Amino acid sequence: MFWVLIFAGIAVAGLIVTISYAVWLWHKASDLFSEVEMLGQRVEELTALLSQIEPTPPEQLPSRRSQPGVGR
């Protein structure tokens, strides 16, 4: 009859470990989701900044042929 108590103790210990692991995993997942949310905010900020950039028209770019030694 003593073996029943041993197996019950092992089962209870396994249950405690499983619940502890589930709680730890839940906390890690919530941390990950908050980081993904922050990344989304940073992407929105980056797109807002990039939308303010005006490209230089090709006519205003320096000619590559006028610079000696370029491409050698």
N, C-alpha and C positions, 0 to 999 in steps of 0.2 A: 504494500500500500504506500510505502515511502516513495516509490518511483512515480506515483501519480502526482505527489507534491512537487517533485523535481521537474516533471514535465509542465505542470501548471506554472511553476516559477519561471521556467524558460519561456513559456508562452507570454506571461505577463511582461517579462523583460523585453521580449521581442516587440510586443505591442507598444511599450513605452518608447523604445528606440524608433519604431516606425512613426509614431506621433511626433516625436521630437524632430525627426528628419523632415516630416511634412511641414512643420512650423518653420524650420530653418529654410526649406525650399520656398515657402510662401514669402518669406521676408526677402530672399534673394530675388525672386520674380518681381516683387513690388519695386525693389531697387532698380532692376533692369528696366521696368516699364517707365519709371520716373526719368531714367537716363534717356530713354528713347523719346520721351515727351520733350525733354530739354533739347535733344538733338533736332527735333522738329522745329522748335522755336528758333534755334540758331540758323537752320536752313531758311526759315522765313526772313530772318534779319539779313542773311546773306543775299537772298534774292532781292530784297528791298534796296540793299546797297548796290548790287550789280545793275539794277534797273536805272540807277542814277548815272551810270557811266555812259558817256557819249563817244562813240568811236570816231577816230580821226578820218576825214574823207581821204581817199587815195590821192587826190590832187595835192594835198598838203604834206604828204609823206616825202621824205628825201629820196631822191633817185639813187639807186644802187650803182648806176654807171658813173655818177659824178664823183664817187669816192674811190680814189686809187688804192689798189691792193685788196679790194674786197673780192672774195671768192677764190683767192689763190692759195 
